[in-house]
Structures are given as structure tokens and as C-alpha cells.
Amino acid sequence: MSAPNIILICVDQWRGDCLSAAGHPHVRTPHLDQLASGGTRFSAAYSATPTCVPARVAFFTGQSQERHGRVGYVEGVPFEEAHPVTLAGELRKGGYQTQAIGKMHVWPERARAGFDDVVLHDGFLGFARRQGGRDVAYYDDYVPWLRRQPGASPDEDHVDHGVSCNSVVARPWDKPEHLHPTSWVGTQTKEWLYRRDPTRPFFLYLSFHRPHPPYDPPAWAFDDYLDLPPYEPVVGDWVDDYAAYGADGDHEAFVGRMDPRSLHRARAGYYGHMSHIDLQINRIRTVLADFGLDDDTIVCFTSDHGEMLGEHHMFRKGFGFEGSARVPLLFGSLPEGFASSNVVDEPVELRDVMPTLLDLAGLPVPEECDGRSLVPLLRGEEADDWRPLIHGEHVLLGQSLQWVTDGRTKYLWMSGDGHEQLFDLGADPHEEHNLAHDPASRDLLETWRGHLAEALEGREEGFVSGGRLVTGRPVVNILRHTRERLAAAGTA
């Protein structure tokens, strides 16, 4: 059997529950549902470090944060020096033509991370813009393309409508739909398929910047969800634990109360992006059929992290809660012999994407990976020896937000102030009721404290002493820490 073509679709900030196939009451994703019906959907897929940069390191390298060293969001760390073994690089060594279209979020922005070529649009990229003295074409291909389109001005930009990239402010897209960055990914994919090498299998990484803010989908998609009943986010009985970190009314805050009208519009913009992306995925799959490639092209769909969307008065990502850390993960268009309409409940993580795709390509998994191939699960086989839990973390709110879960129970701990939470995800999937202070859950709490302490044993921050979690330890400056790791390895 010849090696299959592979398309990895990564969207940005898409919650794990936002699929109609997963039973979401409002979001409609018929084309993703169709993809899942022909393959496998993972119901307990997580991003262990749920922000853009460290999450992408995980699925580019197949490594956990304990191994790749990114425990928070830091710009400006040279990617290829820190992470020389990558998914695209291994596929290229195995004979694949490798192409990325869309968001990479690596440094420098044009670093290839193993790809033969990159057509780049990372979104607003404030870090790149703040470097100064560079034309946008040095770090973006979408804006120069936009300025060449009929009717566009030489100064056209994707920030013209004034909505920023971490804001709950929402409005429809201000230009024709075909000029939207989401549509641009579909257009670039079609154009690349004409130019590909037909003598080699291809690995195509398609990375949509949305549904990450700005919440600016086309007007039809925005209006479709604006007509929903008023948005009432779930709020847990524990929100006072985070009150000290709140900034009520701040449209870019991580924690805070927001007025109901803004929240309602934000939800419409967020869901509207999903409907737009779902149609572009159908467009891409139709183009594959036009090229005669649909029967031998595996498609994987996932996200780098989720979005809190006002739940528990929280926004954005970086938290260990389901809205932020759980992501969609689908594999479709699989070869004969794989399961269809398969739903797997075992806990999986973004680092498992690389070994899975290499396994599907018939290539060895490098020893640098500590993720695991999901191929047995894709075949519908039992997973008796699967990992028991996922450990996640992120530096946020001036401390390390730590968590462990097996997809059924979750324990969270804030390293700075010591707040802890325990949730029964089966009975309480929205994490509304904290069991950490329930006397009936005392033994369960102690067990899960132990799970986290075991995961953190030996960490340089000193999070564990004598087998117990230690509150108030200084969080390591992760930029310095990562550069020291590079220097020790002789790569910086």
C-alpha cells in the first residue's frame, strides 16, 4: 500500500464541546460531523499547555511540557534551535512533500519547523509588529495578498475594522467574504494543490487563525447565532476563588464580569467563525475530490486550545478548565480496516498527534517523542494499557495553574495562593461544583493531590516537598529557563 497523503487541520481557540457531533445545542458543524462519522472522534482530548505557542510546540514535536520545556506563553524563543525534531521534518525525511498554510506561531516567524515551504498568516502577531522596521511581508503572506486584490488599497489591513485579537468585542467582517483570512486558507490550499509534486505523498498543515478573536465572521454567520436566546454562561459555586484576579468590564481580561449584550455578541462571533470554518473544510475536501485525492488523503482536525467564553466569569485560555483545555480531535478519511463512527473516551493529548500521523504514514516514531500513537484506538481496539491521566499546566495570573485529569475526574491547584478544586466530570461536566471542600470527597481529594504531586516531583520550582504540594513557590521565568536549556544543549 502506498503512503497516504495527510492533512492536519489546526484551528485556534476552538472548544472541545463545540461540535454538533458532540451534542452541542447551538453550534452546527455538519461537515466536521461527516468527517467524524467516517472515522474517530476523541471526547477527552486535551491541550496540556493551553495557549498558542506551547500547544503548537506539543503537536509539532510530540512532546509533553515536561520534555519540551514550554510551561507558559513566551514569544521570541528560537523554535528550530530548541526543537530540532518535528512532525513535518520526520515526514519530509520519509519522502513526503511538506507544506504549511496559515498560522505557525514560531520564532522567527519564517522558521520552517521541518516544512518544505510555509504560506504564512499568524493573525495579528503583535510581537512581530513591535519589532519595528520591517515590512509586513517579512512575517505575513496574507496582508500582501490582500493588498493585491481588486478594489483593495495599498494600505489594506486585517485590523481595519478596529477589533483586537484578544477582545470580546464582536462585529461582522468588514470586507467581502472571499478576503477573510479563513477563506484565504481555502484559496491557498486549492492553489497549492496545482503546484504540488504529484510523484510524492504530501503532508499539508492547514492552520486557521479563527475562531480566535477578533470575533469577526462574515455577516451571515454572525447573524445566524445572534438570533439565539440570550447567552447565560455557566458560573460555578467557586468563582470567588478567582475574584482577586478580576477586571470587570475589561474586554481583554482573563477574569471579570462582562455586560450581557457584549457576551451575547461575542458568542455569536465565536460560533459564527466555526460555521465559516466548517464550510471552508467542506470546500477543501471538495477540492481534494476534484483532484482525485479524497480516497487516499487522511484528515485530522484539532485545535491548540479552547476558550472560556465568559464561563465562571473567565475568558481566553491558559486555564485547566474544560472550556480552555479540552479540544476537538477527529480523524477521518482513514484507510480500509479502521473504525467508523467511533468515539473514544480515553484521555489523549496534543502530543499524541505526531506519533499517530507518523504511524499512519508507516514511519518510525523518534525517541524524542513521549506522545503515543492513537492508531490502535482508531482501529477500535481496546486500550487496556492506555495512560491513566493527563497532567497540564500554564503560567497565568502570576503563578502556575496546575491540573490533572483522567477525563472523568479533575483536580486543579493554584501554586501561588493554594486554591484547589476537584470536579466529577461525569456528573458535573461544566465544572460548577467544587468537591474539594466536601467532607465526603476527602479521600478522593487526597488521591488526586497525590497524582499531581507525583507529576511535579523533582521540578526545579520546588512545587513538591516530602510528597506534598508546596504553595507559594516562585514560578520560574520560563523565557530565561528555556534559553538556559538551549545553552546547556549547546544550541544557543
C-alpha positions in Angstrom: 0.0 0.0 0.0 1.4 3.4 -0.9 1.8 6.1 1.7 -1.3 8.2 2.3 -1.5 11.9 1.9 -2.1 13.6 5.2 -3.9 16.9 6.1 -3.6 18.2 9.6 -6.2 21.0 10.2 -5.5 23.0 13.3 -7.9 25.8 14.3 -7.2 28.3 17.0 -9.1 28.5 20.3 -11.9 26.0 19.4 -13.6 24.5 22.5 -13.8 20.7 22.6 -17.6 20.7 23.1 -18.3 22.9 20.1 -19.3 20.3 17.6 -22.8 19.3 16.7 -21.5 15.7 16.6 -20.6 16.1 20.3 -24.2 17.2 21.1 -23.7 20.9 21.3 -27.1 22.6 21.4 -26.3 25.5 19.1 -23.1 25.1 17.0 -23.7 23.5 13.7 -20.7 21.7 12.1 -22.2 19.3 9.5 -19.0 18.8 7.5 -16.9 18.1 10.6 -19.6 15.8 11.7 -19.4 14.0 8.4 -15.6 13.7 8.8 -16.1 12.2 12.3 -18.7 9.7 11.1 -16.2 8.2 8.7 -13.5 7.8 11.4 -12.9 8.5 15.1 -13.7 11.4 17.5 -11.9 11.7 20.8 -14.2 13.0 23.5 -11.4 13.6 26.1 -8.7 15.3 24.1 -6.7 17.9 25.9 -4.1 20.6 25.4 -1.8 20.3 28.3 -0.4 23.8 28.0 -3.5 25.6 26.6 -2.2 28.7 24.8 -1.0 29.1 21.2 2.8 28.8 21.5 3.3 25.9 23.9 0.4 24.0 22.4 1.9 24.1 18.9 5.2 23.0 20.3 3.4 19.9 21.6 1.9 18.8 18.4 4.9 19.8 16.3 7.3 17.8 18.5 5.1 15.1 20.0 6.4 16.1 23.5 4.9 16.9 26.8 5.7 20.2 28.5 8.0 18.3 30.9 10.1 17.4 27.9 9.8 20.4 25.6 10.1 22.9 28.5 7.4 25.4 27.5 5.2 25.8 30.6 3.6 29.1 29.5 3.3 31.6 26.7 6.6 33.2 25.7 7.5 34.8 22.4 10.9 35.1 20.8 12.4 31.7 21.7 14.1 30.2 18.5 11.9 27.3 17.6 14.3 25.2 15.5 17.2 25.5 17.9 15.0 24.4 20.8 13.1 21.7 18.9 15.1 20.2 16.0 12.9 17.0 15.7 9.4 17.8 14.3 6.4 16.1 12.7 7.0 17.8 9.3 10.7 17.1 9.4 10.2 13.4 10.1 7.6 13.2 7.3 9.9 15.0 4.9 12.7 12.5 5.7 10.2 9.8 5.0 9.6 11.1 1.4 6.7 13.5 2.0 6.3 16.9 0.4 5.5 19.1 3.4 3.6 22.4 3.2 2.1 24.7 5.9 -0.6 27.2 5.1 -1.8 29.6 7.8 -0.7 30.0 11.4 2.6 28.7 12.7 3.3 30.9 15.7 7.0 30.1 15.9 10.1 32.3 16.1 11.5 33.6 13.9 8.2 33.8 12.0 9.6 32.3 8.8 11.2 29.3 10.6 10.1 26.2 8.7 9.9 23.8 11.6 10.6 21.0 9.1 8.3 22.1 6.3 9.5 22.5 2.7 7.6 25.7 2.5 5.2 27.9 4.5 2.5 30.3 3.4 2.0 32.3 6.5 -0.7 34.2 8.4 -0.4 34.1 12.1 -3.1 36.6 12.9 -2.4 39.9 14.5 1.1 39.0 15.7 1.7 42.0 17.9 5.1 40.7 18.9 6.2 40.7 15.2 4.8 44.2 14.6 6.5 45.6 17.7 9.9 44.5 16.4 9.9 47.6 14.2 11.5 48.5 10.9 10.1 45.5 9.0 7.6 45.4 6.2 4.7 43.2 7.0 5.7 40.9 4.1 8.7 39.7 6.2 6.3 37.8 8.6 2.9 37.5 6.8 1.7 36.4 3.4 -2.0 37.2 3.8 -1.8 41.0 4.1 0.4 41.4 0.9 -2.1 39.1 -0.9 -5.0 41.2 0.4 -3.4 44.4 -0.9 -3.1 42.9 -4.4 -6.8 42.0 -4.7 -9.1 44.0 -7.0 -10.6 47.0 -5.2 -8.1 46.9 -2.3 -5.9 49.8 -1.3 -2.1 49.6 -0.8 -2.7 50.1 2.9 -5.4 47.5 3.3 -5.0 45.5 6.5 -6.9 42.9 8.5 -7.0 45.3 11.5 -9.0 47.9 9.6 -12.2 47.2 11.5 -10.6 48.1 14.8 -11.3 44.9 16.8 -8.3 43.5 18.6 -7.1 39.9 18.8 -7.9 39.1 22.5 -11.2 41.0 22.8 -14.8 40.0 23.4 -15.9 42.9 21.1 -17.6 41.4 18.1 -18.7 42.7 14.7 -19.1 41.2 11.2 -16.2 41.1 8.8 -15.8 44.5 7.0 -14.7 43.2 3.6 -16.0 40.7 1.0 -16.1 37.1 2.4 -13.5 35.8 0.0 -11.0 38.2 1.5 -11.5 36.8 5.0 -8.4 35.0 6.5 -10.5 31.9 6.9 -11.5 31.9 3.2 -7.9 32.7 2.3 -6.7 29.4 3.8 -9.1 27.5 1.5 -8.0 29.5 -1.6 -4.3 29.0 -0.8 -4.9 25.3 -0.4 -6.5 25.0 -3.8 -3.7 26.9 -5.5 -1.0 24.8 -3.8 -2.6 21.5 -5.0 -2.0 22.6 -8.5 1.7 23.2 -7.7 2.4 20.1 -5.6 4.8 17.3 -6.6 2.5 14.5 -7.9 5.2 11.9 -7.6 5.3 12.2 -3.8 2.7 11.9 -0.9 2.1 15.2 0.8 1.7 16.4 4.3 -0.4 19.6 4.4 -0.7 21.6 7.6 -3.7 23.9 7.4 -3.9 26.3 10.3 -6.9 28.7 10.7 -6.4 31.7 12.9 -10.1 31.7 13.9 -12.2 31.2 15.9 -9.6 33.0 18.0 -10.7 36.7 18.3 -11.3 39.1 16.7 -14.8 37.8 16.6 -15.4 39.0 13.0 -17.0 36.2 10.9 -19.0 37.1 7.7 -22.3 38.8 8.4 -24.4 35.7 7.6 -22.6 33.6 10.2 -22.7 36.3 12.8 -26.4 36.9 12.3 -27.2 33.2 12.4 -26.1 32.9 16.0 -27.1 36.4 17.1 -30.7 35.2 16.9 -30.1 32.6 19.7 -31.7 33.2 23.1 -29.7 35.4 25.4 -26.4 33.9 26.4 -26.1 32.8 30.0 -22.7 31.3 30.7 -22.4 28.7 33.5 -21.0 30.0 36.7 -19.6 27.7 39.4 -20.0 27.8 43.1 -16.3 28.5 43.4 -15.8 31.7 41.4 -14.8 33.7 44.4 -11.5 31.8 44.4 -10.6 33.9 41.4 -12.2 37.2 42.3 -8.9 38.8 43.2 -7.7 38.4 39.6 -10.8 40.0 38.1 -11.1 43.2 36.0 -14.8 43.7 35.4 -15.7 45.2 32.1 -12.2 44.9 30.6 -12.8 43.4 27.1 -9.4 41.7 27.1 -9.4 40.4 30.7 -8.8 36.8 31.7 -11.2 37.1 34.7 -14.0 39.5 35.2 -17.7 40.2 34.7 -18.9 41.4 31.3 -22.2 43.0 30.3 -24.7 40.6 28.9 -25.0 42.2 25.5 -21.3 42.1 24.8 -21.2 38.5 25.9 -24.1 37.6 23.6 -22.4 39.2 20.6 -19.1 37.5 21.5 -20.8 34.1 21.4 -22.3 34.9 18.0 -19.0 35.9 16.6 -17.2 32.9 18.1 -19.8 30.4 16.9 -20.0 32.2 13.5 -16.3 31.6 13.0 -17.0 27.9 13.5 -19.7 27.8 10.8 -17.4 29.6 8.4 -14.5 27.3 9.1 -16.8 24.2 8.7 -17.8 25.4 5.2 -14.1 26.0 4.3 -13.3 22.5 5.4 -16.0 21.2 3.1 -14.6 23.4 0.3 -11.1 21.9 0.8 -12.5 18.3 0.8 -14.4 19.1 -2.4 -11.2 20.4 -4.0 -9.5 17.2 -2.9 -12.2 15.2 -4.7 -11.8 17.4 -7.8 -8.1 16.5 -7.8 -8.9 12.8 -7.3 -7.2 12.8 -3.9 -10.1 12.2 -1.5 -9.7 8.4 -1.3 -6.1 8.5 -0.2 -5.8 11.5 2.0 -6.2 11.2 5.8 -7.6 14.2 7.5 -7.0 15.1 11.2 -8.8 18.1 12.8 -7.9 19.6 16.1 -7.3 22.9 18.0 -4.4 24.3 20.0 -6.7 25.1 23.0 -10.2 26.2 23.8 -11.9 29.4 25.0 -13.6 30.1 28.4 -16.2 32.4 26.7 -17.4 34.0 29.9 -17.9 30.7 31.8 -17.2 31.2 35.5 -16.5 34.9 34.6 -13.4 33.8 32.7 -12.2 34.5 29.2 -9.5 33.4 26.8 -7.3 30.4 27.7 -4.5 29.2 29.8 -6.8 27.6 32.5 -7.1 23.9 33.2 -10.9 24.1 33.0 -12.7 22.2 30.2 -13.6 25.3 28.2 -9.9 26.2 27.9 -8.0 22.9 28.0 -10.3 20.4 26.2 -10.0 20.4 22.4 -11.7 18.7 19.5 -9.8 15.8 17.9 -11.1 14.0 14.8 -9.5 11.6 12.4 -11.4 10.9 9.2 -10.9 9.6 5.6 -9.0 6.7 7.1 -8.0 3.6 5.0 -9.9 0.4 5.0 -9.7 -1.5 8.2 -10.2 1.5 10.5 -13.3 2.1 12.6 -16.0 4.5 11.6 -18.5 6.5 13.7 -16.1 5.7 16.6 -16.0 7.7 19.8 -13.0 7.2 22.1 -13.3 8.3 25.8 -9.7 7.7 26.8 -7.7 10.8 27.7 -5.4 11.9 24.9 -3.3 15.0 24.4 -1.9 17.1 21.5 1.5 15.4 21.8 -0.2 12.2 20.5 -0.9 13.8 17.1 2.7 13.5 15.8 3.3 9.8 16.7 -0.2 9.0 15.3 0.4 10.6 11.9 3.8 9.1 11.6 2.4 5.7 12.4 -0.4 6.2 9.8 2.4 7.1 7.3 4.3 3.9 8.1 7.2 5.8 9.5 9.1 5.3 12.8 8.3 7.5 15.8 11.5 9.2 17.0 12.7 8.6 20.6 12.4 12.3 21.3 8.6 11.9 21.3 6.8 11.0 24.5 3.3 11.1 23.0 1.7 7.8 21.9 0.2 6.6 18.7 -3.6 6.6 18.6 -3.7 4.1 15.8 -4.9 1.2 17.9 -7.7 3.4 19.2 -8.5 4.4 15.6 -8.9 0.7 14.7 -11.4 0.3 17.5 -9.1 -1.8 19.7 -9.3 -1.9 23.5 -6.9 0.4 25.3 -6.2 -1.5 28.5 -2.7 -0.1 28.8 -3.5 3.5 27.9 -2.2 6.3 30.1 -4.2 6.8 33.2 -4.3 10.6 33.2 -3.2 13.9 31.7 -1.0 16.4 33.5 -1.5 20.0 32.4 -0.2 23.4 33.5 0.2 27.0 32.5 1.8 30.1 34.0 -1.0 32.6 34.4 -2.3 35.1 36.9 1.2 35.4 38.4 1.5 31.7 39.3 1.4 28.2 37.8 -2.1 26.8 37.3 -1.7 23.0 37.6 -4.2 20.3 36.9 -4.6 16.5 36.3 -7.5 14.6 34.8 -8.4 11.2 33.5 -11.4 12.6 31.6 -13.8 11.7 34.4 -12.3 13.4 37.5 -10.2 16.6 37.5 -8.1 18.2 40.2 -6.8 21.8 39.9 -4.3 23.6 42.1 -3.1 27.2 42.0 0.6 27.3 43.0 0.6 30.8 44.3 -2.4 31.0 46.6 -3.1 27.3 47.1 -6.7 27.2 45.9 -7.7 23.8 44.8 -10.7 22.3 43.0 -12.0 18.8 42.5 -14.7 18.0 39.9 -16.6 14.9 39.0 -16.8 15.5 35.2 -19.3 12.7 34.7 -21.9 14.2 37.0 -20.7 17.8 36.5 -19.3 18.3 33.0 -19.4 22.1 33.3 -17.3 22.1 36.5 -19.9 24.0 38.5 -19.5 22.3 41.9 -16.1 22.2 43.6 -15.8 19.0 45.7 -12.5 20.0 47.3 -14.3 21.2 50.5 -16.8 18.4 50.7 -16.0 16.1 53.6 -17.4 13.1 51.6 -14.7 13.7 49.0 -11.8 13.9 51.4 -10.2 10.6 50.3 -10.7 11.3 46.6 -9.1 14.7 47.1 -6.1 13.2 48.8 -5.7 10.7 46.0 -5.8 13.4 43.3 -3.4 15.7 45.2 -1.1 12.7 45.2 -1.4 12.4 41.4 -0.4 16.0 40.9 2.4 15.7 43.4 3.8 12.7 41.6 3.7 14.6 38.3 5.6 17.6 39.8 8.1 15.6 41.8 11.6 17.0 41.2 10.6 20.2 39.4 13.0 23.0 39.9 10.3 25.3 41.2 10.0 23.2 44.3 6.3 22.6 43.9 6.7 19.3 45.9 8.4 18.5 49.2 8.1 15.3 51.1 5.5 14.1 48.6 3.2 17.1 49.4 2.3 20.1 47.3 4.1 23.4 48.4 2.2 26.6 47.9 3.8 30.0 47.2 7.0 28.8 45.4 8.3 31.3 42.9 7.4 30.4 39.3 10.5 30.0 37.1 10.9 32.7 34.5 10.2 30.5 31.5 11.9 32.6 28.9 15.2 32.5 30.9 14.6 28.9 31.8 14.1 27.9 28.1 17.2 29.8 27.0 19.3 28.2 29.7 18.1 24.8 28.5 19.3 25.8 25.0 22.6 27.0 26.2 23.2 23.8 28.2 22.5 21.8 25.0 24.9 23.9 23.0 22.2 25.4 20.7 22.1 29.0 21.9 
